[in-house]
Amino acid sequence: MIQGKMKSILIGAINKAETETFRRVSKGRLNGEENITAALLALIESKCSDVLEKYNDVSDRFQYEVISKDFPKNTMEPVVGADFAISLRKFNIWRGIEKEVLIKSLLVQAKLPSNTDYGKLNEQIGFMESITKESYVAVYDIDEDRVFVVKYIDVIAANYRASNVSKEKRFTLADFFSDIFVCKKAEVGFDANKLQNKEDVLAYISGHEFEQQLEFVVKEIIE
């Protein structure tokens, strides 16, 4: 998958996006779980796209697409349990023909430490788990100016207090994406972009596009 120099470049960009997100939070320009999520994903897309433009593609054999899918709060989130999904697609490019050869996705519910509605998190995790075991809770640690991510099963073990999950079971945002890039996270064959309900289908048909804050394309090899 996405490895070596390419992965290091992208992880550096993700670290910068995380730093910028919490800089905005600390200055009072950003607050609330939904707003932080939208800003963080948008900054990751922007920073990753910027660094990729600085390098020359030297391979046209494989291409990877990293995207997010936002689940609307009043329609999809109550059904899926997640705030958003992250998917990675791999394409084989041969003589100008693009063929998808792999799709994998995972689900994420984002929380602030101040959110103590543990009953709701219990319900959300139940919905996510019913869809995929590759479900996670991302905690926006305002005091530490960072994100940490934990597997849903560890949140359950901590009685739904994600902040109580031991540090050795937490993933930094960089490590979380790194594992996605090298196929250690996300369920192979699961396409989160196909998750939708009647209300969203009608909204889509009427011209409303699903919100997608994160999308960038990576070639297999760069120099």
C-alpha positions in Angstrom: 0.0 0.0 0.0 1.2 3.6 0.7 4.6 3.1 2.2 8.2 4.5 2.5 8.9 8.1 1.5 5.3 8.7 0.3 3.9 7.7 3.7 6.4 9.8 5.6 5.5 12.9 3.4 1.7 12.4 4.1 2.2 11.8 7.8 4.2 15.0 8.1 1.3 16.9 6.4 -1.2 15.3 8.8 0.8 16.4 11.8 0.7 20.0 10.4 -3.0 19.7 9.9 -3.5 18.6 13.5 -1.3 21.4 14.8 -3.2 24.0 12.8 -6.6 22.7 13.9 -5.8 23.0 17.6 -4.2 26.4 17.1 -7.6 27.5 15.8 -9.2 25.9 18.8 -6.9 27.6 21.3 -7.6 31.0 19.7 -11.3 30.5 20.0 -11.9 30.3 16.3 -13.1 26.7 16.4 -15.2 24.7 18.9 -17.6 21.8 19.0 -17.1 18.2 17.8 -18.7 18.7 14.4 -16.8 21.9 13.6 -13.5 20.5 14.7 -14.0 17.3 12.7 -14.9 19.3 9.5 -11.8 21.6 10.0 -9.4 18.8 10.7 -10.4 16.7 7.7 -10.4 19.7 5.4 -6.9 20.7 6.7 -5.6 17.1 6.2 -6.8 17.2 2.6 -5.3 20.7 2.0 -1.9 19.8 3.6 -1.6 16.4 1.9 -2.6 17.8 -1.5 0.0 20.7 -1.1 2.9 18.3 -0.4 2.0 15.9 -3.1 2.1 18.7 -5.7 5.8 19.2 -4.9 6.8 15.7 -6.0 6.9 14.1 -9.5 5.0 10.9 -10.1 7.3 8.2 -11.6 4.7 5.4 -11.7 1.4 5.1 -13.4 0.7 1.5 -12.4 -1.1 2.0 -9.1 -3.0 4.9 -7.7 -4.6 5.4 -4.3 -7.6 7.5 -3.4 -8.1 8.5 0.3 -11.5 10.0 1.0 -13.9 10.7 3.9 -17.7 10.4 4.0 -19.6 12.6 6.5 -22.8 11.2 8.0 -25.4 13.9 8.5 -26.3 14.3 12.1 -30.1 14.1 11.7 -30.3 11.3 9.2 -27.3 9.0 8.9 -25.4 9.4 12.2 -28.4 8.0 14.2 -28.4 4.9 11.9 -24.6 4.3 11.4 -23.4 5.6 14.8 -20.4 7.3 13.3 -19.6 10.9 12.5 -17.6 10.0 9.4 -15.8 7.2 7.6 -12.4 7.0 6.0 -11.9 4.9 2.9 -8.9 4.0 0.8 -9.2 2.7 -2.8 -6.5 1.2 -4.8 -6.6 1.4 -8.6 -4.6 -0.5 -11.2 -3.8 1.7 -14.1 -3.0 -0.1 -17.3 -2.8 1.5 -20.7 -5.0 4.4 -19.6 -7.6 2.1 -18.1 -8.4 2.5 -14.4 -9.6 -0.6 -12.5 -10.4 -0.7 -8.8 -8.6 -3.6 -7.2 -9.2 -2.8 -3.5 -11.5 -0.8 -1.2 -11.4 -0.7 2.5 -13.1 1.6 5.1 -13.5 2.3 8.8 -15.9 4.2 10.9 -15.1 7.0 13.4 -17.2 8.7 16.1 -15.5 11.9 17.4 -15.8 13.1 21.0 -14.6 15.9 23.2 -13.5 14.9 26.7 -16.2 17.2 28.1 -18.9 15.1 26.5 -20.2 12.9 29.2 -23.2 11.4 27.4 -21.9 7.8 27.8 -25.3 6.3 27.1 -25.4 7.9 23.7 -21.8 6.7 23.0 -22.8 3.2 24.0 -25.6 3.3 21.4 -23.4 4.8 18.7 -20.7 2.2 19.2 -23.4 -0.5 19.0 -24.5 0.8 15.6 -20.9 1.0 14.3 -20.0 -2.4 15.6 -23.0 -3.9 13.8 -21.6 -2.6 10.5 -17.9 -3.2 10.9 -15.4 -4.3 13.6 -13.1 -1.6 12.3 -14.8 1.1 14.3 -13.0 3.8 16.4 -13.6 6.8 18.7 -11.4 9.9 18.1 -11.0 12.1 21.1 -10.2 15.8 20.6 -7.9 16.4 23.6 -8.2 20.2 24.0 -5.8 20.3 27.0 -3.0 18.5 25.1 -3.7 20.0 21.7 -3.9 16.7 20.0 -6.2 13.9 18.8 -6.0 10.3 20.0 -7.9 7.4 18.6 -9.1 4.2 20.3 -10.7 1.0 19.1 -14.3 0.7 20.0 -13.7 -2.5 22.0 -11.3 -0.6 24.3 -13.9 2.1 24.8 -16.4 -0.5 25.9 -13.9 -2.0 28.3 -13.4 1.5 29.8 -17.1 1.8 30.5 -17.4 4.2 27.5 -15.0 6.7 29.1 -12.7 7.0 26.1 -10.4 9.3 28.0 -9.8 6.4 30.5 -8.4 4.1 27.9 -4.8 3.4 28.8 -2.1 5.2 26.8 -0.7 2.0 25.3 -4.0 1.4 23.6 -4.3 4.9 22.2 -3.2 5.8 18.7 -1.9 9.3 17.7 -3.6 10.7 14.7 -0.4 10.1 12.7 -0.2 6.5 13.7 -3.8 6.0 13.0 -3.5 7.2 9.4 -0.1 5.4 9.0 -1.9 2.1 9.8 -4.6 2.9 7.3 -2.0 3.6 4.6 -0.2 0.2 5.2 -3.4 -1.9 5.6 -3.3 -2.4 9.4 -6.6 -0.7 9.8 -9.9 -0.6 7.9 -12.0 -3.5 6.7 -11.1 -4.8 3.2 -14.1 -5.0 1.0 -16.2 -2.6 3.0 -17.2 0.6 1.0 -18.5 3.1 3.5 -19.6 5.4 0.7 -22.4 3.0 -0.1 -23.9 3.5 3.4 -27.0 5.7 2.9 -30.7 5.8 4.0 -33.9 6.9 2.3 -33.6 10.6 3.4 -30.0 10.8 2.1 -30.9 9.2 -1.2 -33.7 11.7 -1.7 -31.4 14.6 -0.8 -28.8 13.3 -3.2 -31.3 13.0 -6.0 -32.6 16.5 -5.4 -29.1 17.9 -5.9 -27.5 17.9 -2.5 -24.0 16.4 -2.6 -22.8 14.3 0.4 -20.3 16.4 2.3 -16.8 15.1 1.9 -14.0 17.1 3.6 -11.2 14.7 2.8 -10.0 13.6 -0.6 -6.6 13.2 -2.2 -4.9 10.9 -4.7 -1.5 9.3 -4.4 0.6 7.5 -6.9 2.5 4.4 -6.0 6.0 5.8 -6.3 7.2 9.4 -6.1 10.6 11.1 -6.4 
